[in-house]
């Protein structure tokens, strides 16, 4: 199967029901959109249904206000056998002040599922630009860190279980 486009952009206007009393958009609202964008990017690339397996490094750099346009820039950064890392950069635009700022970013690990709802292979990522090569190598390092962190958590859990906690 030929891969689809590994990049996706979506822009959403932030409205009052998305915000708290201070007029800042809830972090959960942004995470929901980020998850939807990660899904759309990964499923289009893989040509199949995908599920979110993990979310890393959710960084809220600045608040997002009601009335601002938020653009979610997603890209498949890495492909394994059945999984993909999708990086999402969130850029917020104040249309009245004509200013733009990078307000959020995160990395989602998505797994492709076949018709049997079991993991299925994804096409390898074509590293045809400098940016894709750079993102791929950075994603590979994050993948290694996730594996190390998972092992550390397992070791901690085993210690807790052994202590009867």
Secondary structure as GFF3:
##gff-version 3
##sequence-region A 1 165
A	DSSP	beta_strand	7	13	.	.	.	ID=ss1
A	DSSP	three_ten_helix	16	18	.	.	.	ID=ss2
A	DSSP	alpha_helix	27	46	.	.	.	ID=ss3
A	DSSP	beta_strand	49	60	.	.	.	ID=ss4
A	DSSP	beta_strand	69	79	.	.	.	ID=ss5
A	DSSP	beta_strand	83	94	.	.	.	ID=ss6
A	DSSP	beta_strand	99	113	.	.	.	ID=ss7
A	DSSP	alpha_helix	130	162	.	.	.	ID=ss8
###
